Structure formats: C-alpha cells, structure tokens
Amino acid sequence: MSALLRQTSRRVRALLPILSSITLVLIGLMPIGLPHFDNVAPAFALMAVFYWSIFRSDLMTMIGAFMIGLLLDLLSAGPLGLNVLALVLVHELGMAQRKVFLGSSFLMNWAAFALVLGAVLPAGWMIVSLLHWRLQPTVPLVAQLLLSLTLYPAVYWALSRLERRWLRESVTA
C-alpha cells in the first residue's frame, strides 16, 4: 500500500506545473470589478510557462504549454491559437536557454522575462490588429505589460515555493 501511495503522490506532484499554470489562468480571467481589466489582465499563463519551462522542464512539456494556451484561448474568447502559439514559443525559448537561466540570479531571470514579455505581447497585439484590420488601442497593451512585469516577482516567488515544497524530490524517479 505504501508503494502505491508513493507512486500516486509522485504522479500528482508531476502535474503541479500544469495545475498551477491552469490555476493562474483562471485567476487571470476572474472578473474583479474594475472596468476594462480584461484588457489589461496580467499574463499569468506566460509567467507560469516561462518559470516551469526553465526550472522544471521535465514536467512542463510542449504539450502542456499547448494545452494551457488552448484553455486560455477558449476561455478568453480571443483569437483561437494566439495563446497556444505564444506559450509554445515561450516554452521552447525557456527550454533553449534553460542552462543560462538556471545559473542566473532572480534579477537576470526577471530581465529575461521582461524581454520575452516585451516581444510576445506586442506580437499578439499586432496579430489581433491584423485580424481586425485596424490598430488596437495601445494603452491596454502597455498596462498589461507593466502589470505583468510588476507581478512577476510575486508569481516567481509563489511558484518557487511550490517547487521547493512539493517537487524537492524528483518526481520522475
């Protein structure tokens, strides 16, 4: 019984990056009563996929990033595939530069996230503008960028605590 319990526990913990990312997606989509907040909601899914792709790449797979992006696309009523593309690209970037990011300080990680965010959000804004055949307002884009950059340290801290508490021992063993 003990071996079965350990195996079940290991499997549940292996889902932690996906489950925490989905939780952040849902938090980001919750109405909070502020006008136009849906246009400036923090990019929580991007934060989570970026973090987990670097620090637990064995558990945050491209399929996981794809599914999180698909869920976000379906729930946000945005262009289908936009968040999928963004999160898969962020995942691949995190995987490609994983060794660089793992050995760096939090400030370097935050700066790297700022660069990724500064590329992904404007690219999404341009795609939406092209789909609508008119430029979208830039104020929500800038507000989302600033809000996401401001909240990234808190998300990083929370995810690192989850990782230390629940994923300290290898879940793939």
Disulfide bonds with the S-S distance in Angstrom:
none
